[in-house]
């Protein structure tokens, strides 16, 4: 299947989108609008955005700040 526009994603039956973190959940909402048949999976979920993820591994409070290894000097 050739995907050449955002409308191409809407016809896909199965699609998993993986992200490192869901914070406010805004990115997840956009993904769900663009790809309604997708599953949004994250490693880390903050409280306010957790319900936007279909699956997550770790919970964090909204006030927690995560620093990933690639962000450190």
C-alpha positions in Angstrom: 0.0 0.0 0.0 1.3 3.4 -0.9 0.7 6.1 1.6 0.9 9.5 0.1 -1.5 11.6 2.2 -3.0 11.8 5.6 -6.2 10.5 4.1 -4.4 7.2 3.3 -4.1 6.5 7.0 -7.8 6.6 7.6 -8.4 3.5 5.5 -5.8 1.4 7.4 -7.4 -1.4 9.5 -4.5 -1.8 11.9 -1.8 0.7 12.9 0.2 1.1 16.1 1.7 4.5 16.8 4.5 4.4 19.5 5.7 7.4 21.4 7.9 7.8 24.4 5.6 10.0 26.5 2.1 11.3 26.6 1.9 14.5 28.6 -1.2 16.6 27.9 -2.6 14.1 25.4 -2.8 16.7 22.5 -0.5 14.7 20.2 -2.5 11.5 20.9 -5.7 13.4 20.0 -4.3 14.5 16.7 -3.1 11.0 15.9 -6.6 9.6 16.6 -8.2 12.2 14.4 -5.8 11.5 11.5 -5.8 7.7 12.0 -9.0 6.6 13.8 -8.2 2.9 13.6 -4.8 3.3 15.3 -3.7 2.4 18.7 -1.5 4.9 20.6 1.1 3.3 22.8 3.5 5.0 25.1 6.2 4.1 27.6 5.4 7.0 30.0 2.1 8.5 30.7 1.4 11.6 32.8 -1.9 11.8 34.7 -3.6 14.4 32.4 -2.8 12.6 29.2 -3.0 9.0 30.3 -6.6 8.4 29.1 -5.5 9.4 25.5 -3.1 6.4 25.3 -4.4 3.0 24.5 -1.6 1.4 26.4 1.2 2.7 28.6 3.9 1.2 30.8 4.7 3.7 33.6 2.6 6.4 35.3 3.8 9.8 36.3 2.3 12.8 38.0 1.7 15.9 35.9 4.2 17.9 37.9 7.0 15.3 37.4 9.6 16.2 34.8 11.1 13.3 32.9 14.7 13.7 31.6 15.7 11.2 29.0 19.3 10.1 28.6 19.6 11.7 25.2 18.6 15.1 26.7 21.4 15.2 29.2 24.7 16.9 28.6 
